[in-house]
Amino acid sequence: MRSLYIDGAWRDSTSGESLDVINPATEQVIDTVPAGTTADVDAAVEAAATAFEGWSALTPGQRVTHLTKALESFTARQKDIAAIMTEDMGAPVGFATKVQVGLPSLMFSTYIDLVEQHGERYFTGEKVGNSLVVHEPIGVVGAITPWNYPLHQIVLKVVPALLAGNTVVLKPSEVAPLGAYALTEVFEEAGLPDGVFNLVSGTGAVVGEAIAAHPKVDMVSFTGSTRAGTRVSQVAAETVKRVALELGGKSPNVILPDADLVQAVKRGVADVMRNTGQSCNALTRMLVHRDSYEEAVELAASSVAKYAPGDPTDEGTRLGPLVSAAQLEKVRSYIDLGVEEGARLITGGSEPVEGHEKGYFVRPTVFADVRNDMRIAQEEIFGPVLALIPYDTVEEAVGIANDTVYGLSAAMWSGDSEQGLEVARRLRAGQVELNGGALNPLAPFGGYKRSGNGREWGLPGLVEFCEVKAVQM
């Protein structure tokens, strides 16, 4: 069994109990991690609080030096870590290499660059009238991260928090924790000072709640379900700590009548299939003008046919298993619900995938004739399930797109870029992709409404972990 990492040392949990880590493609137990306790969290927080004074006193450049060493170690191990991602949470090896490891590597280096470029302005301070405005570290940060992009979400919290001068206690998802252990080994190899980074594995009900409630944790950064994020906020409110939340989504993909329909549908399907549909910002509601609707349905069905579930260790596999038995049951139940609600099942379904009797594989599924008041259009499924919704006017499309409790992401396709931008501005989402706009690591990411608060990525993701002080002069 693995150990916890507290105050620069590996140690056993006070519980003496463990949690199995299961390969979702084989259903085999591949490792065990400690089931951390409240006492373990206490020890980690005390270590982080003690280390804070020395770490926060370093210059931004000195912290950059430490994190640059860690990035070099991470880069040297990328191939091995990608294999861990494939085994740990079922990501196809190509996707694991490019996204599950490649994206956190990009964000790691991006945050280092941002501190090097803007550190003096933010951390030394800038004059505003007769005041000096300074960004200072908030203190001990509790990071609670999910299983769908395990390393990416950890890096988005831990790296900017550390660079800003905070110390960290991390609770990774117990479903896919092995990437967190690999990153912890990287920090240890890089010689990060004792107590600056701490890892406590375990369940949300025990470790997550203890972090959120701890009086010496100054901020909690959480990514996960809206239900769990609500609970974190409730627990954290008792000690009036800052809470940053990146939660669920039910993102619309609005295709206007003059758009390149073939490209829009193809890209939209690829987005929903990415990570086997286990993406909080997946464009799971595709809105198509009624005149082009049946053509879009046919295009979606033909596109989905290219995503056959397969062995994630095979270089040619594009769609791996879902992460767990519980997730498989959830996704299948939503597919059955869609049929019960009267949606037209175009392809896929809840039946087992032939040739994959072992593993948590699901059929990629397309529904047509979906009404926006159906549960499959309103609730986050977190699987490769696409709902096509027709509309008659642009006004109606905007209304449907915004008729959701979520607001994490959206997409807009138009042959007229000015019109597309105008409509994109009307969508209530934290990030909108216009005509397939490329990912930008410098742009902020986060949600409106029940998709959360706060921002990750770019400078906003760095200053999220700072207090702002005004010195009147």
GUVEX-710884 format. One record per residue (C-alpha): residue number from 1; residue in one letter; x, y, z. Coordinates in steps of 0.02 Angstrom, whole numbers. Each point is the difference from the previous one (the first is absolute). Layout:
+-----+------+--------+--------+--------+
| seq | type |   east |  north |     up |
+-----+------+--------+--------+--------+
| NUM |    A |      X |      Y |      Z |
...
+-----+------+--------+--------+--------+
This chain:
+-----+------+--------+--------+--------+
| seq | type |   east |  north |     up |
+-----+------+--------+--------+--------+
|   1 |    M |      0 |      0 |      0 |
|   2 |    R |     58 |    177 |    -36 |
|   3 |    S |     22 |    131 |    135 |
|   4 |    L |    -51 |    178 |     36 |
|   5 |    Y |    124 |    140 |    -31 |
|   6 |    I |      5 |    121 |    148 |
|   7 |    D |    136 |    124 |     50 |
|   8 |    G |    124 |    -66 |   -128 |
|   9 |    A |    -16 |   -183 |     49 |
|  10 |    W |   -101 |   -153 |    -49 |
|  11 |    R |   -101 |    -65 |    146 |
|  12 |    D |   -141 |   -122 |     36 |
|  13 |    S |   -177 |     58 |     30 |
|  14 |    T |    -63 |     -6 |    178 |
|  15 |    S |   -147 |   -104 |    -65 |
|  16 |    G |    105 |   -148 |    -56 |
|  17 |    E |   -131 |    -25 |   -135 |
|  18 |    S |     16 |      7 |   -188 |
|  19 |    L |   -101 |     36 |   -157 |
|  20 |    D |     16 |   -106 |   -156 |
|  21 |    V |     50 |     81 |   -165 |
|  22 |    I |    -85 |    -92 |   -144 |
|  23 |    N |     50 |     -3 |   -183 |
|  24 |    P |   -164 |     46 |    -88 |
|  25 |    A |     46 |    -99 |   -157 |
|  26 |    T |     32 |   -164 |     92 |
|  27 |    E |    -91 |     22 |    167 |
|  28 |    Q |    160 |    -59 |     85 |
|  29 |    V |     69 |     78 |    159 |
|  30 |    I |    165 |     80 |    -50 |
|  31 |    D |     49 |     89 |    160 |
|  32 |    T |    -61 |     57 |    170 |
|  33 |    V |      9 |    170 |     84 |
|  34 |    P |    -27 |     50 |    181 |
|  35 |    A |   -172 |     46 |     62 |
|  36 |    G |     51 |    161 |     84 |
|  37 |    T |    -79 |     65 |    160 |
|  38 |    T |    -38 |    165 |     84 |
|  39 |    A |    158 |    -24 |    102 |
|  40 |    D |    101 |    -19 |   -160 |
|  41 |    V |    -74 |    162 |    -66 |
|  42 |    D |     43 |     86 |    164 |
|  43 |    A |    181 |    -55 |    -17 |
|  44 |    A |      9 |     57 |   -182 |
|  45 |    V |    -79 |    170 |     37 |
|  46 |    E |    115 |     30 |    148 |
|  47 |    A |    150 |    -40 |   -110 |
|  48 |    A |    -63 |    118 |   -135 |
|  49 |    A |    -35 |    138 |    125 |
|  50 |    T |    174 |    -16 |     73 |
|  51 |    A |     82 |      1 |   -172 |
|  52 |    F |   -100 |    150 |    -59 |
|  53 |    E |    108 |    132 |     84 |
|  54 |    G |    160 |    -55 |    -86 |
|  55 |    W |    -76 |    -39 |   -170 |
|  56 |    S |    -99 |    161 |    -11 |
|  57 |    A |    155 |    100 |     46 |
|  58 |    L |     92 |    -61 |   -155 |
|  59 |    T |      3 |    113 |   -151 |
|  60 |    P |   -108 |    -49 |   -149 |
|  61 |    G |    162 |    -41 |    -92 |
|  62 |    Q |     56 |   -119 |    136 |
|  63 |    R |   -168 |    -90 |     -6 |
|  64 |    V |     14 |     -8 |   -189 |
|  65 |    T |    169 |    -85 |     19 |
|  66 |    H |    -77 |   -136 |    110 |
|  67 |    L |   -147 |    -28 |   -117 |
|  68 |    T |    111 |      0 |   -155 |
|  69 |    K |     97 |   -145 |     74 |
|  70 |    A |   -164 |    -90 |     29 |
|  71 |    L |    -55 |     33 |   -179 |
|  72 |    E |    163 |    -71 |    -66 |
|  73 |    S |    -27 |   -157 |    102 |
|  74 |    F |   -181 |    -11 |    -58 |
|  75 |    T |     52 |     20 |   -182 |
|  76 |    A |    129 |   -139 |     15 |
|  77 |    R |   -136 |   -118 |     63 |
|  78 |    Q |   -141 |     46 |   -119 |
|  79 |    K |     -3 |   -165 |    -94 |
|  80 |    D |     -9 |   -101 |    161 |
|  81 |    I |   -132 |    115 |     74 |
|  82 |    A |   -106 |    -17 |   -158 |
|  83 |    A |      2 |   -189 |     24 |
|  84 |    I |    -58 |     27 |    179 |
|  85 |    M |   -145 |    106 |    -64 |
|  86 |    T |    -52 |   -138 |   -120 |
|  87 |    E |      2 |   -130 |    137 |
|  88 |    D |    -70 |    112 |    136 |
|  89 |    M |   -152 |     76 |    -85 |
|  90 |    G |    -14 |    -84 |   -170 |
|  91 |    A |     59 |    140 |   -114 |
|  92 |    P |     55 |    -67 |   -171 |
|  93 |    V |    190 |      8 |     -7 |
|  94 |    G |      3 |    131 |   -139 |
|  95 |    F |   -121 |    112 |     93 |
|  96 |    A |     91 |    -32 |    164 |
|  97 |    T |    164 |     57 |    -77 |
|  98 |    K |    -68 |    152 |    -91 |
|  99 |    V |   -130 |     61 |    124 |
| 100 |    Q |      4 |    -86 |    169 |
| 101 |    V |    188 |     34 |     14 |
| 102 |    G |     35 |    124 |   -139 |
| 103 |    L |   -129 |    128 |     58 |
| 104 |    P |     59 |      7 |    182 |
| 105 |    S |    178 |     16 |    -64 |
| 106 |    L |    -54 |    149 |   -106 |
| 107 |    M |    -91 |     81 |    147 |
| 108 |    F |    147 |    -33 |    117 |
| 109 |    S |    119 |     94 |   -116 |
| 110 |    T |   -130 |    135 |    -37 |
| 111 |    Y |    -16 |     45 |    184 |
| 112 |    I |    188 |      8 |     20 |
| 113 |    D |      8 |    117 |   -150 |
| 114 |    L |   -140 |    109 |     70 |
| 115 |    V |     90 |     24 |    165 |
| 116 |    E |    162 |     41 |    -89 |
| 117 |    Q |    -91 |    129 |   -108 |
| 118 |    H |   -120 |     75 |    127 |
| 119 |    G |     70 |    -47 |    171 |
| 120 |    E |     75 |    170 |     37 |
| 121 |    R |   -160 |     91 |    -45 |
| 122 |    Y |   -111 |   -111 |    106 |
| 123 |    F |    109 |    -53 |    146 |
| 124 |    T |    112 |    153 |     22 |
| 125 |    G |   -150 |    111 |    -32 |
| 126 |    E |    -56 |    138 |   -116 |
| 127 |    K |    -42 |    182 |     37 |
| 128 |    V |   -184 |     46 |    -10 |
| 129 |    G |    -18 |    183 |     44 |
| 130 |    N |     80 |     21 |    170 |
| 131 |    S |     -9 |   -186 |     38 |
| 132 |    L |    111 |   -149 |    -28 |
| 133 |    V |   -108 |   -150 |    -47 |
| 134 |    V |     82 |   -166 |     40 |
| 135 |    H |    -54 |   -181 |    -31 |
| 136 |    E |     49 |   -112 |    144 |
| 137 |    P |    -22 |   -188 |     28 |
| 138 |    I |   -161 |    -45 |     87 |
| 139 |    G |     78 |   -135 |    112 |
| 140 |    V |    -35 |   -187 |      6 |
| 141 |    V |    -97 |    -59 |   -153 |
| 142 |    G |   -104 |   -159 |      4 |
| 143 |    A |    -13 |    -74 |   -175 |
| 144 |    I |   -135 |   -130 |    -33 |
| 145 |    T |      9 |    -72 |   -174 |
| 146 |    P |   -102 |   -117 |   -113 |
| 147 |    W |     36 |   -160 |    -96 |
| 148 |    N |    -40 |     51 |   -180 |
| 149 |    Y |    156 |    105 |    -32 |
| 150 |    P |     98 |    -48 |    156 |
| 151 |    L |    168 |     81 |    -34 |
| 152 |    H |    -67 |    149 |    -96 |
| 153 |    Q |   -115 |     53 |    141 |
| 154 |    I |    136 |    -25 |    130 |
| 155 |    V |    124 |    106 |    -98 |
| 156 |    L |   -130 |    138 |    -25 |
| 157 |    K |    -15 |     17 |    188 |
| 158 |    V |    166 |    -52 |     76 |
| 159 |    V |    122 |     86 |   -118 |
| 160 |    P |    -74 |    177 |      2 |
| 161 |    A |    -34 |    -16 |    187 |
| 162 |    L |    182 |    -44 |     34 |
| 163 |    L |     68 |    132 |   -119 |
| 164 |    A |   -105 |    132 |     88 |
| 165 |    G |     82 |    -48 |    166 |
| 166 |    N |   -132 |   -113 |     76 |
| 167 |    T |     24 |   -172 |     73 |
| 168 |    V |   -115 |   -143 |    -51 |
| 169 |    V |    -92 |   -151 |     66 |
| 170 |    L |    -64 |   -106 |   -146 |
| 171 |    K |   -139 |   -128 |      3 |
| 172 |    P |     -6 |    -89 |   -168 |
| 173 |    S |   -149 |   -103 |    -56 |
| 174 |    E |      4 |   -172 |     78 |
| 175 |    V |    -65 |    -69 |   -167 |
| 176 |    A |    157 |     48 |    -99 |
| 177 |    P |    136 |     54 |    123 |
| 178 |    L |    158 |    -67 |    -81 |
| 179 |    G |     42 |    155 |   -101 |
| 180 |    A |      0 |    100 |    161 |
| 181 |    Y |    128 |   -120 |     72 |
| 182 |    A |    109 |     20 |   -154 |
| 183 |    L |     -5 |    190 |     18 |
| 184 |    T |     40 |    -14 |    185 |
| 185 |    E |    155 |   -101 |    -44 |
| 186 |    V |     46 |    137 |   -123 |
| 187 |    F |    -12 |    133 |    136 |
| 188 |    E |    103 |   -108 |    117 |
| 189 |    E |    135 |    -27 |   -133 |
| 190 |    A |      4 |    188 |    -31 |
| 191 |    G |     39 |     32 |    183 |
| 192 |    L |   -155 |    100 |     43 |
| 193 |    P |     19 |     55 |    183 |
| 194 |    D |    -84 |   -108 |    131 |
| 195 |    G |   -183 |     40 |     32 |
| 196 |    V |    -22 |    109 |   -154 |
| 197 |    F |    -96 |   -137 |    -90 |
| 198 |    N |    -95 |   -140 |     87 |
| 199 |    L |   -104 |   -144 |    -67 |
| 200 |    V |   -142 |    -83 |     96 |
| 201 |    S |    -97 |   -131 |    -96 |
| 202 |    G |   -172 |    -58 |     54 |
| 203 |    T |   -184 |     28 |    -24 |
| 204 |    G |    -90 |    164 |    -20 |
| 205 |    A |   -112 |    -37 |    147 |
| 206 |    V |    150 |    -11 |    118 |
| 207 |    V |    154 |     86 |    -73 |
| 208 |    G |    -93 |    127 |   -108 |
| 209 |    E |   -113 |     54 |    142 |
| 210 |    A |    147 |     13 |    120 |
| 211 |    I |     94 |    113 |   -120 |
| 212 |    A |   -151 |    111 |    -31 |
| 213 |    A |    -36 |     16 |    185 |
| 214 |    H |    177 |     23 |     65 |
| 215 |    P |     24 |    171 |     83 |
| 216 |    K |    180 |     13 |    -61 |
| 217 |    V |    -46 |    -28 |   -182 |
| 218 |    D |    -18 |    174 |    -73 |
| 219 |    M |    -72 |    -49 |   -169 |
| 220 |    V |    -78 |   -151 |    -82 |
| 221 |    S |     11 |    -27 |   -188 |
| 222 |    F |   -120 |   -136 |    -54 |
| 223 |    T |    -41 |    -81 |   -167 |
| 224 |    G |   -140 |   -128 |    -11 |
| 225 |    S |   -187 |    -17 |     -1 |
| 226 |    T |   -116 |    143 |     43 |
| 227 |    R |    -72 |   -103 |    143 |
| 228 |    A |    172 |    -28 |     77 |
| 229 |    G |     50 |    181 |    -31 |
| 230 |    T |   -153 |     59 |     92 |
| 231 |    R |     48 |   -107 |    148 |
| 232 |    V |    179 |     68 |     -1 |
| 233 |    S |    -70 |    178 |      4 |
| 234 |    Q |   -115 |    -40 |    145 |
| 235 |    V |    139 |    -78 |    104 |
| 236 |    A |    126 |    137 |    -43 |
| 237 |    A |   -122 |    138 |     46 |
| 238 |    E |     20 |    -42 |    184 |
| 239 |    T |    176 |     70 |     -4 |
| 240 |    V |    -34 |    135 |   -132 |
| 241 |    K |    137 |    -61 |   -116 |
| 242 |    R |     11 |     36 |   -185 |
| 243 |    V |    -73 |   -135 |   -112 |
| 244 |    A |     33 |    -17 |   -187 |
| 245 |    L |   -112 |   -123 |    -92 |
| 246 |    E |      8 |    -77 |   -173 |
| 247 |    L |   -155 |   -108 |    -13 |
| 248 |    G |   -116 |    -82 |   -126 |
| 249 |    G |    -61 |     50 |   -170 |
| 250 |    K |   -129 |    -35 |   -135 |
| 251 |    S |     79 |    101 |   -137 |
| 252 |    P |    -91 |     53 |   -159 |
| 253 |    N |     74 |     -9 |   -174 |
| 254 |    V |    -98 |    125 |   -105 |
| 255 |    I |     13 |    -26 |   -187 |
| 256 |    L |    -74 |    147 |    -97 |
| 257 |    P |    -81 |    -29 |   -172 |
| 258 |    D |    146 |     74 |    -97 |
| 259 |    A |    134 |   -103 |     89 |
| 260 |    D |    106 |   -137 |    -79 |
| 261 |    L |   -114 |   -140 |     60 |
| 262 |    V |    118 |   -143 |    -39 |
| 263 |    Q |    143 |     78 |     96 |
| 264 |    A |   -109 |     58 |    144 |
| 265 |    V |    -79 |   -171 |     27 |
| 266 |    K |    164 |    -94 |    -19 |
| 267 |    R |     88 |    112 |    125 |
| 268 |    G |   -149 |     -4 |    117 |
| 269 |    V |     -4 |   -190 |      3 |
| 270 |    A |    188 |     -8 |     30 |
| 271 |    D |    -22 |    116 |    149 |
| 272 |    V |   -132 |   -111 |     79 |
| 273 |    M |    101 |   -159 |    -30 |
| 274 |    R |    158 |     77 |     75 |
| 275 |    N |     51 |    -91 |    159 |
| 276 |    T |   -148 |   -118 |    -26 |
| 277 |    G |   -118 |    145 |     32 |
| 278 |    Q |     72 |     29 |    173 |
| 279 |    S |     32 |    186 |    -20 |
| 280 |    C |    -91 |    133 |    100 |
| 281 |    N |      2 |    118 |   -150 |
| 282 |    A |    -56 |   -129 |   -130 |
| 283 |    L |   -117 |     74 |   -132 |
| 284 |    T |   -137 |   -127 |     34 |
| 285 |    R |   -147 |    102 |    -69 |
| 286 |    M |     13 |     29 |   -187 |
| 287 |    L |   -123 |    133 |    -61 |
| 288 |    V |    -36 |     -6 |   -187 |
| 289 |    H |   -120 |    102 |   -108 |
| 290 |    R |   -150 |   -103 |    -50 |
| 291 |    D |     37 |     18 |   -187 |
| 292 |    S |    167 |    -90 |     24 |
| 293 |    Y |    -51 |   -111 |    144 |
| 294 |    E |    -18 |   -171 |    -82 |
| 295 |    E |    162 |     25 |    -95 |
| 296 |    A |     86 |     39 |    165 |
| 297 |    V |    -74 |   -157 |     78 |
| 298 |    E |     72 |   -107 |   -141 |
| 299 |    L |    168 |     87 |     12 |
| 300 |    A |      7 |    -28 |    188 |
| 301 |    A |    -41 |   -184 |    -18 |
| 302 |    S |    137 |    -26 |   -131 |
| 303 |    S |    126 |     96 |    105 |
| 304 |    V |    -38 |    -98 |    158 |
| 305 |    A |     26 |   -163 |    -95 |
| 306 |    K |    186 |     42 |     -5 |
| 307 |    Y |     10 |     -9 |    191 |
| 308 |    A |     -9 |   -185 |     35 |
| 309 |    P |     41 |    -45 |    181 |
| 310 |    G |    167 |    -89 |     12 |
| 311 |    D |    150 |    -50 |    102 |
| 312 |    P |     76 |    163 |     66 |
| 313 |    T |    176 |    -70 |    -16 |
| 314 |    D |    -24 |    -16 |   -189 |
| 315 |    E |     71 |    151 |    -93 |
| 316 |    G |   -151 |     -1 |   -118 |
| 317 |    T |   -133 |     10 |    135 |
| 318 |    R |    -98 |    163 |      8 |
| 319 |    L |   -130 |    -47 |    131 |
| 320 |    G |     50 |    -88 |    159 |
| 321 |    P |   -105 |    -61 |    146 |
| 322 |    L |    -90 |    107 |    127 |
| 323 |    V |     96 |     21 |    161 |
| 324 |    S |   -101 |   -113 |    116 |
| 325 |    A |   -143 |   -122 |     18 |
| 326 |    A |   -103 |    137 |     82 |
| 327 |    Q |     29 |    116 |   -147 |
| 328 |    L |    -48 |   -137 |   -123 |
| 329 |    E |   -162 |    -31 |     92 |
| 330 |    K |    -38 |    186 |      3 |
| 331 |    V |     29 |     26 |   -186 |
| 332 |    R |   -100 |   -154 |    -49 |
| 333 |    S |   -145 |     56 |    109 |
| 334 |    Y |     -2 |    170 |    -85 |
| 335 |    I |     -3 |    -83 |   -171 |
| 336 |    D |   -150 |   -103 |     54 |
| 337 |    L |    -80 |    158 |     70 |
| 338 |    G |     21 |     88 |   -167 |
| 339 |    V |    -97 |   -138 |    -86 |
| 340 |    E |   -135 |      7 |    134 |
| 341 |    E |    -13 |    189 |    -20 |
| 342 |    G |    -38 |    -22 |   -185 |
| 343 |    A |    164 |     52 |    -79 |
| 344 |    R |     44 |    -87 |   -164 |
| 345 |    L |    147 |   -118 |     24 |
| 346 |    I |    107 |     18 |   -157 |
| 347 |    T |    148 |   -107 |     48 |
| 348 |    G |     71 |    -80 |    156 |
| 349 |    G |   -105 |    -56 |    147 |
| 350 |    S |     21 |    -73 |    173 |
| 351 |    E |     38 |   -179 |    -54 |
| 352 |    P |    172 |    -71 |     43 |
| 353 |    V |    137 |     28 |   -127 |
| 354 |    E |     38 |   -158 |    -98 |
| 355 |    G |    175 |    -66 |     24 |
| 356 |    H |     22 |     96 |    163 |
| 357 |    E |    -79 |   -111 |    132 |
| 358 |    K |    131 |     64 |    122 |
| 359 |    G |     22 |    185 |     28 |
| 360 |    Y |   -116 |    150 |     17 |
| 361 |    F |    -35 |     27 |   -184 |
| 362 |    V |   -154 |     89 |    -66 |
| 363 |    R |    -70 |     26 |   -174 |
| 364 |    P |     22 |    178 |    -67 |
| 365 |    T |   -178 |     63 |    -17 |
| 366 |    V |    -94 |    130 |   -101 |
| 367 |    F |   -177 |     59 |     38 |
| 368 |    A |   -106 |    105 |   -118 |
| 369 |    D |   -166 |     88 |     28 |
| 370 |    V |     56 |     52 |    173 |
| 371 |    R |   -100 |    133 |     90 |
| 372 |    N |     98 |    115 |    113 |
| 373 |    D |   -114 |    -42 |    147 |
| 374 |    M |     51 |   -184 |     -6 |
| 375 |    R |    116 |    -59 |    137 |
| 376 |    I |    129 |    -57 |   -128 |
| 377 |    A |      8 |    182 |    -57 |
| 378 |    Q |      6 |     76 |    173 |
| 379 |    E |    104 |   -120 |    106 |
| 380 |    E |    185 |    -37 |    -17 |
| 381 |    I |     21 |   -179 |    -63 |
| 382 |    F |    191 |     -2 |     -8 |
| 383 |    G |     10 |   -127 |   -137 |
| 384 |    P |      7 |     -7 |   -192 |
| 385 |    V |   -182 |     49 |    -23 |
| 386 |    L |    -51 |    138 |   -122 |
| 387 |    A |   -172 |     83 |     -6 |
| 388 |    L |    -54 |     89 |   -160 |
| 389 |    I |   -130 |    137 |     24 |
| 390 |    P |    -85 |     92 |   -144 |
| 391 |    Y |    -40 |    185 |     -3 |
| 392 |    D |    -88 |    120 |   -120 |
| 393 |    T |     76 |    171 |     36 |
| 394 |    V |    162 |     67 |     71 |
| 395 |    E |    -97 |     75 |    145 |
| 396 |    E |    -69 |   -172 |     40 |
| 397 |    A |    173 |    -77 |    -12 |
| 398 |    V |     71 |    125 |    124 |
| 399 |    G |   -146 |    -32 |    117 |
| 400 |    I |     25 |   -188 |     -7 |
| 401 |    A |    189 |     18 |     24 |
| 402 |    N |    -23 |    106 |    156 |
| 403 |    D |   -144 |   -104 |     70 |
| 404 |    T |    109 |   -100 |    120 |
| 405 |    V |     60 |     14 |    179 |
| 406 |    Y |    178 |    -17 |    -67 |
| 407 |    G |    113 |    123 |    -89 |
| 408 |    L |    174 |    -73 |    -18 |
| 409 |    S |     29 |     -4 |   -186 |
| 410 |    A |    -85 |     20 |   -170 |
| 411 |    A |     38 |      1 |   -186 |
| 412 |    M |    -63 |    107 |   -143 |
| 413 |    W |     14 |    -37 |   -186 |
| 414 |    S |    -41 |    130 |   -132 |
| 415 |    G |     51 |     43 |   -177 |
| 416 |    D |     -1 |    182 |     53 |
| 417 |    S |    133 |     26 |    134 |
| 418 |    E |    -76 |    165 |     57 |
| 419 |    Q |   -171 |    -79 |     24 |
| 420 |    G |     81 |   -148 |     85 |
| 421 |    L |     91 |    114 |    122 |
| 422 |    E |   -160 |     97 |     34 |
| 423 |    V |    -94 |   -159 |     43 |
| 424 |    A |    149 |    -69 |     99 |
| 425 |    R |     -7 |    154 |    112 |
| 426 |    R |   -181 |    -43 |     41 |
| 427 |    L |     40 |   -176 |     60 |
| 428 |    R |      8 |    -13 |    189 |
| 429 |    A |    161 |   -100 |     15 |
| 430 |    G |    175 |     33 |     64 |
| 431 |    Q |     82 |    -55 |   -161 |
| 432 |    V |    -69 |     -3 |   -177 |
| 433 |    E |     85 |    -81 |   -149 |
| 434 |    L |    -35 |     93 |   -163 |
| 435 |    N |     16 |    -98 |   -162 |
| 436 |    G |    117 |   -125 |     79 |
| 437 |    G |    114 |    127 |     83 |
| 438 |    A |    158 |    -80 |     68 |
| 439 |    L |     37 |    -32 |    183 |
| 440 |    N |     90 |    146 |     83 |
| 441 |    P |     95 |    -36 |    162 |
| 442 |    L |      6 |    187 |     38 |
| 443 |    A |   -190 |     21 |     -4 |
| 444 |    P |   -101 |    -20 |    161 |
| 445 |    F |   -110 |   -153 |     23 |
| 446 |    G |   -146 |    -14 |    121 |
| 447 |    G |   -188 |      1 |     13 |
| 448 |    Y |   -157 |    103 |     19 |
| 449 |    K |   -146 |    -53 |    108 |
| 450 |    R |     13 |   -176 |     73 |
| 451 |    S |    158 |    -36 |    -97 |
| 452 |    G |     97 |     85 |    138 |
| 453 |    N |     94 |    158 |     41 |
| 454 |    G |    178 |     61 |    -15 |
| 455 |    R |    114 |    -28 |   -149 |
| 456 |    E |    141 |   -116 |    -50 |
| 457 |    W |    126 |     19 |   -142 |
| 458 |    G |     98 |    157 |    -42 |
| 459 |    L |     33 |    146 |    117 |
| 460 |    P |   -174 |    -14 |     79 |
| 461 |    G |     47 |   -177 |     52 |
| 462 |    L |    156 |     66 |     86 |
| 463 |    V |    -76 |    147 |     93 |
| 464 |    E |   -142 |   -115 |     56 |
| 465 |    F |    122 |    -59 |    133 |
| 466 |    C |     46 |    174 |     62 |
| 467 |    E |    -62 |    127 |    123 |
| 468 |    V |      4 |    181 |    -58 |
| 469 |    K |     75 |    131 |    116 |
| 470 |    A |     -5 |    188 |    -24 |
| 471 |    V |    135 |    101 |     88 |
| 472 |    Q |    -51 |    184 |      8 |
| 473 |    M |    153 |    111 |    -21 |
+-----+------+--------+--------+--------+
